[in-house]
Structure formats: C-alpha cells, structure tokens
Amino acid sequence: MSQHFKFKLNEKDEKDIKNILKEYEYDSNNLISILQKTQNIHGYLPRNFIFFLSNELNIPSAEIYSITTFYSQFKFNKFGKNHIICCDGTACHVKGSPKIINYLEGILKIKPGETTKDKLFSLDVVACLGCCAISPVCIVNGEIYGDLNIDKVKKILNKLQKVD
C-alpha cells in the first residue's frame, strides 16, 4: 500500500504537467515519455515533480525514482549556465578523453554530475555521443567540439568565461 502525499506546485508547472499527462492519457505505461517532457519544463526533475507525478499516476514515487536513476538522461539538479558533456566511449577514451575529463574536474573543481558553486558550469560524462570519427568529443551548450585536447578545452573555457 503506497502512501500519497499532496505536493503543491506553482500554477504554471501544475498546468504544464497535467497537459503532459493528458497527452499520454494518464497512462503510466508512458512514464518515460512523460518524464522526458516533464523534465523539459525546467531542464531537470525537481523532487516535487516526481511526487506530483506519483500522485497523479497513482504509482509509488520509488518506482519513478528507479526509472529516473537508471537512465542517465534524467537529471535531479539544475544545470549551470554552461553545460559540458564529455564522451568517454571507446574511441574517445583511447584518444584521450580521461585527460580532458580530469582537466575539467580539476579546473572546475567538480565531478561529473555536479555544478560549480557559482552555477556557471555543469559537467557530465556519457558512454557515447556517436561522434567517434572526431573523437575525443564534448558537447558544450549543445555545440559539438571534436578532436579535442587540453589546449582546445582551455580555449573553449576561456571563451565561455569571457561571455559570462
């Protein structure tokens, strides 16, 4: 027997999520699609969204958490102004992605999945971005950067810091 709690959302978020639920006819079999669209509201899944969905779909929040923690596409924290996604798939790994990732961790003082204290940078590492021909690869704010090395990464960071 699952306990349901009433979680209040602001009026706009509640309306947006209910519209998503209507689109999928409140069918929990569409949970992943519902979560994807829900995450698009803020770019991540705030905890109260998960509890709200649990109540609306009449499924335990633990079930939603098990799905959202299994798939790396779902995020629980807001990204920084600049979102860096580094590939560490086989081709990128062989061509130096661990050095790039270690450099970014050191310079930004965060680990993958974290955001800097000033909220300027978030860092993520994924298994493959599908850009093996131009490895190693990072996506920065939606833009693909390939054939990377530490010097190129330094230039990208300097450019981002000047814009901020």
C-alpha positions as CSV (number, residue, x, y, z in Angstrom):
1,M,0.0,0.0,0.0
2,S,1.6,3.2,-1.1
3,Q,1.2,6.5,0.8
4,H,0.3,9.5,-1.3
5,F,1.2,13.0,-0.2
6,K,-0.1,16.2,-1.6
7,F,2.7,18.2,-3.2
8,K,1.9,21.7,-4.3
9,L,3.4,23.0,-7.5
10,N,3.1,26.5,-8.8
11,E,0.1,27.0,-11.0
12,K,2.1,27.1,-14.3
13,D,4.1,23.9,-13.5
14,E,1.0,22.0,-12.4
15,K,-0.9,23.1,-15.6
16,D,2.1,22.1,-17.8
17,I,2.5,18.7,-16.2
18,K,-1.3,18.0,-16.3
19,N,-1.2,18.8,-20.0
20,I,1.6,16.3,-20.5
21,L,-0.4,13.7,-18.5
22,K,-3.5,14.4,-20.6
23,E,-1.4,14.0,-23.8
24,Y,-0.5,10.5,-22.6
25,E,-4.0,9.8,-21.2
26,Y,-2.6,9.5,-17.6
27,D,-1.2,6.1,-18.7
28,S,1.8,5.1,-16.6
29,N,2.9,2.8,-19.4
30,N,4.2,6.0,-21.0
31,L,6.1,7.0,-17.9
32,I,9.5,7.5,-19.7
33,S,7.9,9.8,-22.3
34,I,6.0,11.7,-19.6
35,L,9.2,12.1,-17.6
36,Q,11.1,13.3,-20.6
37,K,8.5,16.0,-21.4
38,T,8.2,16.9,-17.7
39,Q,12.0,17.4,-17.4
40,N,11.8,19.8,-20.3
41,I,9.9,22.2,-18.2
42,H,13.0,23.2,-16.1
43,G,15.7,21.1,-17.7
44,Y,15.7,18.7,-14.7
45,L,13.3,16.9,-12.5
46,P,12.7,18.7,-9.2
47,R,11.7,16.4,-6.4
48,N,8.2,17.8,-6.1
49,F,7.6,17.0,-9.8
50,I,8.3,13.3,-9.1
51,F,5.9,13.2,-6.1
52,F,3.3,15.1,-8.1
53,L,3.6,12.5,-10.9
54,S,3.4,9.7,-8.3
55,N,0.1,11.1,-7.0
56,E,-1.4,11.8,-10.4
57,L,-0.4,8.5,-11.9
58,N,-1.1,6.5,-8.7
59,I,2.3,4.8,-8.8
60,P,4.9,4.8,-6.0
61,S,7.5,7.5,-6.1
62,A,10.1,4.8,-5.6
63,E,9.1,3.3,-9.0
64,I,9.6,6.7,-10.6
65,Y,13.0,7.1,-8.9
66,S,14.1,3.7,-10.0
67,I,13.4,4.6,-13.6
68,T,14.9,8.1,-13.4
69,T,18.1,6.8,-11.7
70,F,18.5,4.0,-14.2
71,Y,18.5,6.3,-17.3
72,S,21.3,8.9,-17.4
73,Q,19.1,11.3,-19.4
74,F,17.2,12.2,-16.3
75,K,18.7,14.9,-14.0
76,F,17.8,15.9,-10.5
77,N,19.8,19.1,-10.3
78,K,19.6,22.3,-12.3
79,F,22.5,22.7,-14.8
80,G,24.9,25.6,-14.7
81,K,24.8,28.3,-17.3
82,N,27.3,26.3,-19.3
83,H,26.6,22.5,-19.6
84,I,29.6,20.4,-20.7
85,I,29.0,16.8,-21.7
86,C,32.2,14.7,-22.3
87,C,32.2,11.5,-24.2
88,D,34.1,8.6,-22.6
89,G,33.2,5.9,-25.1
90,T,35.9,3.6,-26.5
91,A,37.1,5.9,-29.3
92,C,37.2,9.0,-27.1
93,H,38.7,7.1,-24.3
94,V,41.6,5.7,-26.4
95,K,42.2,9.2,-27.9
96,G,42.4,11.0,-24.5
97,S,39.0,11.7,-23.0
98,P,40.2,10.7,-19.5
99,K,42.8,13.5,-19.6
100,I,40.2,16.0,-20.7
101,I,37.7,14.9,-18.0
102,N,40.4,15.0,-15.4
103,Y,41.4,18.5,-16.5
104,L,37.8,19.8,-16.4
105,E,37.3,18.2,-12.9
106,G,40.4,20.0,-11.7
107,I,39.9,23.4,-13.2
108,L,36.1,23.5,-12.4
109,K,36.5,21.7,-9.0
110,I,33.5,19.5,-9.7
111,K,32.9,15.8,-10.5
112,P,30.6,14.6,-13.3
113,G,27.0,15.2,-12.4
114,E,27.9,18.3,-10.4
115,T,27.6,22.1,-10.9
116,T,30.1,24.7,-9.8
117,K,29.2,26.8,-6.8
118,D,28.8,29.9,-8.9
119,K,26.3,28.0,-11.1
120,L,28.4,28.8,-14.3
121,F,29.4,25.2,-15.2
122,S,27.9,21.7,-15.1
123,L,29.9,18.6,-16.1
124,D,28.5,15.3,-17.3
125,V,30.3,12.2,-18.8
126,V,28.4,9.8,-21.1
127,A,29.3,6.5,-22.6
128,C,29.0,7.6,-26.2
129,L,27.9,10.6,-28.2
130,G,28.1,8.9,-31.5
131,C,30.8,11.2,-32.9
132,C,33.6,8.6,-32.9
133,A,35.2,10.0,-36.1
134,I,36.1,13.2,-34.4
135,S,37.0,11.9,-31.0
136,P,37.6,12.9,-28.3
137,V,34.3,14.9,-28.2
138,C,32.5,17.2,-25.8
139,I,29.2,19.0,-26.3
140,V,29.2,22.4,-24.7
141,N,25.8,24.2,-24.5
142,G,24.5,22.0,-27.4
143,E,27.5,22.6,-29.7
144,I,29.8,19.7,-30.6
145,Y,33.5,20.1,-30.2
146,G,35.7,17.3,-31.7
147,D,39.4,16.4,-32.0
148,L,39.8,17.9,-28.5
149,N,42.9,18.2,-26.5
150,I,43.7,20.2,-23.3
151,D,44.6,23.3,-25.2
152,K,41.4,23.3,-27.2
153,V,39.4,22.8,-24.0
154,K,41.2,25.7,-22.3
155,K,40.2,28.0,-25.3
156,I,36.6,26.9,-25.0
157,L,36.5,27.6,-21.3
158,N,38.2,31.0,-21.7
159,K,35.7,31.9,-24.4
160,L,32.8,30.9,-22.1
161,Q,34.2,32.8,-19.1
162,K,34.6,36.0,-21.3
163,V,30.9,35.7,-22.4
164,D,29.8,35.3,-18.8
